[in-house]
Amino acid sequence: MSSRAKRALLDPIVDDNPVTLHVLGICSALAVTTSLLPSLYMCVALTVVASLANASVSAIRKVLPASIRIIVQMTIIASLVIVVDESLQAFAFETSRELSVFVGLIITNCIVLGRTESFGSKNPVGLSFLDGLGNGLGYSAILILVATCRELLGKGTLLGYTILPNVADGGWYSPNGMMLLPPSAFFVIGLIIWAVRTWKVEQVEEAEFRIHEVHRTEAH
């Protein structure tokens, strides 16, 4: 595998993660992460759509008129989302019901459309597929971390199996119901972003202005 292919696949997992660096795909991270199982299905769905959409757009990039580029990209993404959604309803109906409209909302997910436009429309098919796969894996890593924290602390379980025995069942752990509320996902994602940017300090944005410069302006 070439160095460019490795970067396309591996960089989005940490160094160029779509969630922690670009803060994309937050809606589903808030909505489907109260339990790990639906989060895993959501991860698979988005990764499949992102990689296939990227490769499909790349395959027709040289014959695709610029005037209808975005419309065609959204049509490809929508078609893939319909196939994924129907597959979930056929083989994992209960999880599909739990995910509700959020699989369908992959159509408007900034990660998918952003990668098809910025990468798939400009690069070869194989490289575009790896880029979509890498961004799907980067998104999945964050979603799995958030869902693990929320289900474990909010219910004391993982994938439905008891990890922290509940007080109600004679155990020692009292579930934190706040972890199952949408605002808790913001806190968990914020902590993950803080941890990543503490580790990868180059990801920290430069301040838009400096205090001493403001003071100097006021002095004048």
Beta strands, then each sheet from edge to edge (+ up, - down):
strand 1: 157-158
strand 2: 161-162
sheet 1: 1+ 2-
end
